[in-house]
Amino acid sequence: MVKLLPSAVQDDKLNRWFTILKIVLFCMPFLYLGYVGIGTGGASLDSQGILSGNPTMAISFLSAMIQPYAGWILILSQRRLGDGRAPYAMVNLAFLFLAELLMMSTVGVIGFALILWRCKKHTGFGPMAAFRKIQTRRLFAEVGGSVVVLLLAGICFFASMQVGVI
């Protein structure tokens, strides 16, 4: 069997969880648009309806559009796990978990919690130990994408606070 990526993780259960979460994250915007289209009869799919008519819906829309980017960073984290940069992968996953908490995405929180748990069993260390193992010079180069997702999730969280969702 030929492997396309030499950095695949050798744990089949962990690969299965990565695959399931990647599919869910990449499908999230389409699921949200389908939910909005069915729930409102397509009335709020124009620019005026989604942004000014219901600010909560606009925040949810932004949160759903961030999910594929989080899925892409999940792919990079899986590659880092396979090629020996496990501490950076754990830090990436921890930041993405925090971002999912801020975006209040139940599926994302559960998925990233399960992956973090499986990765802890696979690598032998958790996110806090990974923070101690990484080099600070390479931190932003390795986990910069997760920091961007975390900042966007923070914007969603503070917007939710302003609207009164929380």
C-alpha positions in Angstrom: 0.0 0.0 0.0 1.5 3.3 -1.0 1.2 6.2 1.4 0.6 9.6 -0.1 1.7 11.4 3.0 4.8 9.9 4.8 3.7 11.7 7.9 0.5 9.8 8.6 -0.1 8.8 12.2 0.3 5.1 12.8 -2.7 4.8 15.2 -5.8 3.7 13.2 -8.3 4.9 15.8 -6.7 8.3 16.0 -6.7 8.5 12.2 -10.4 7.7 12.2 -11.2 10.4 14.7 -9.1 12.9 12.6 -11.0 11.9 9.5 -14.4 12.2 11.1 -13.7 15.6 12.5 -12.2 16.9 9.3 -15.3 15.9 7.4 -17.6 17.5 9.9 -15.6 20.8 10.0 -15.4 21.0 6.2 -19.2 20.4 5.9 -20.2 22.9 8.6 -20.8 26.0 6.4 -23.0 23.9 4.0 -24.9 22.5 7.0 -25.4 26.0 8.4 -26.6 27.4 5.0 -29.0 24.5 4.7 -30.3 25.1 8.2 -30.8 28.8 7.5 -32.4 28.2 4.1 -34.8 25.7 5.5 -35.5 27.5 8.7 -36.3 30.9 7.2 -37.4 29.9 3.7 -34.4 31.5 2.2 -35.4 35.0 3.2 -32.3 35.7 5.2 -29.8 34.4 2.7 -29.4 37.8 1.1 -26.9 40.3 2.5 -29.4 42.5 4.2 -31.3 39.8 5.8 -28.4 37.9 7.4 -26.4 40.9 8.6 -29.0 43.4 9.8 -32.1 41.3 10.4 -30.6 38.9 13.0 -27.1 39.6 14.4 -27.1 36.3 16.1 -27.4 34.6 12.8 -24.5 36.7 11.4 -22.3 35.5 14.3 -23.3 31.9 13.7 -22.6 32.4 10.0 -19.1 33.7 10.8 -18.5 30.9 13.2 -19.5 28.3 10.6 -17.2 29.9 8.0 -14.2 29.6 10.3 -14.7 25.8 10.6 -13.1 24.7 7.3 -10.0 26.7 8.2 -9.9 24.9 11.6 -10.2 21.6 9.6 -7.2 22.6 7.5 -5.2 23.2 10.6 -6.3 19.9 11.9 -4.8 18.3 8.8 -1.5 20.1 9.5 -1.6 18.9 13.1 -2.1 15.4 12.0 0.9 15.7 9.8 3.0 17.2 12.6 2.0 14.2 14.8 3.3 11.8 12.2 6.6 13.5 11.4 7.8 13.9 15.0 6.6 17.4 15.8 4.1 16.1 18.3 4.4 19.0 20.9 3.5 21.5 18.2 0.6 19.3 17.1 -0.7 19.2 20.7 -0.4 23.0 21.0 -2.3 23.4 17.7 -5.0 21.1 18.9 -5.3 22.8 22.3 -5.6 26.2 20.6 -8.3 24.8 18.2 -10.1 23.3 21.2 -10.1 26.7 22.9 -11.4 28.3 19.7 -14.2 25.8 19.5 -15.1 26.6 23.1 -15.2 30.3 22.2 -17.4 29.7 19.1 -19.7 27.5 21.2 -19.5 24.7 18.6 -20.7 21.6 20.5 -19.5 19.2 17.7 -16.1 20.9 17.5 -15.6 20.8 21.3 -16.5 17.2 21.6 -14.4 16.3 18.5 -11.3 18.2 19.6 -11.6 16.9 23.1 -11.7 13.3 21.9 -8.7 13.9 19.6 -6.7 15.6 22.3 -7.5 12.7 24.6 -6.4 10.1 22.0 -3.3 12.2 21.2 -2.4 12.3 24.8 -2.5 8.5 24.9 -0.6 8.3 21.6 2.2 10.8 22.5 2.4 10.3 26.3 2.1 14.0 27.1 -0.7 16.5 27.3 -1.0 20.1 26.1 0.6 21.7 29.1 3.7 19.4 28.8 3.8 20.2 25.1 3.9 23.9 25.9 7.0 23.2 28.0 8.7 21.1 25.2 8.3 23.5 22.3 10.9 26.1 21.3 9.5 29.7 21.6 11.4 30.8 18.5 9.4 28.5 16.3 6.1 28.9 18.1 4.4 31.3 15.8 5.7 29.5 12.7 4.2 26.2 13.9 1.0 27.3 15.5 0.3 30.7 13.8 -2.8 29.4 12.0 -4.3 28.2 15.3 -3.7 31.6 16.8 -5.6 33.2 13.9 -8.5 30.8 14.4 -8.4 31.6 18.1 -8.5 35.4 17.5 -11.5 35.0 15.1 -13.2 32.8 17.6 -12.6 35.5 20.2 -14.3 38.0 17.9 -17.3 35.7 17.6 -17.4 35.2 21.4 -17.3 39.0 22.2 -19.9 39.7 19.5 -22.1 37.1 21.1 -21.6 38.8 24.4 -22.6 42.2 22.9 -25.7 40.8 21.2 -26.7 39.0 24.5 -26.5 35.4 23.4 -24.3 34.7 26.5 
